[in-house]
């Protein structure tokens, strides 16, 4: 299992809408609208890195109102 935090920037005023829509995507464990340099932080999980990439590119990045994403895989050192 691969887990990651996905940091999302949105259009002005769209953070709550984006977070709400992302919550309904399979593989998303959490999606919260936040303040700071990013507008939404998502915790996602997938079977492997390829599946995680597909989740981000094919499902999350297509949500209307998103302008940029940064995916941070979780590592256990």
N, C-alpha and C positions, 0 to 999 in steps of 0.2 A: 504494500500500500504506500502510495506517495501522497504527501500532504503539502499544501503550499498556502501562503498568504498572497492574495492578489490585491495590490494597491491600485485604486482607480481614481482618475480625475474625471469630472463630469462637466457638462455645460452648467452655467450659473443657474441655481434653483432646481436642479434635476437630481440631486443626491438621494433624496428620499424615494423618488420614483424608481431610480435605478436600483437601489438596494432592495426595494420591494419586489421588483421583477426578478432580480437575480436569486432571491431566496427560493423561488419556485423551480430553479434549475437542478436537475438530478446531479449529485456530486458536490453541491454546495452545502457545507455544514452550517455556515453562519455568514451573514452579510449585514453590516452595520454602517449607517451613515455617521461620519465623524467630522471633526473640525481639524484644520491644519493644512499641510500641503496636498493631502489627498482627501477626497470627499467620501469615498466608500472603501471599507476594508472587508475582504471576503476571505474566509477559510474554506478551502476546497480539498477534496480528496479523490484519488483515482487509483486504478490498479497499477499503473506504471506511468513513466514520464510521457510516453506517446499519448496515452489517454488523457493525461493532464493537459497536454498541449492542445489536443482536439477540443477539450472542454473550454479552454480559454479562447481559442481562436474561433471556433464554430458556434459557440453558444454565448459566452460572456461578452466578447467584444462586439457582438452583433446587437446588443441591447441599445436601444435608442437613447442618446444623451451622453454616452461615454466618449470621451475625447482621447484618453490614454490609459494604458494599463502597465503595471510592472509586477511580474510574477516572481515570488520569493519562495523557492522550495524549502521545506523544513528539513534540517539535517540534525542527526543526533551524534554528537562528537564525544 
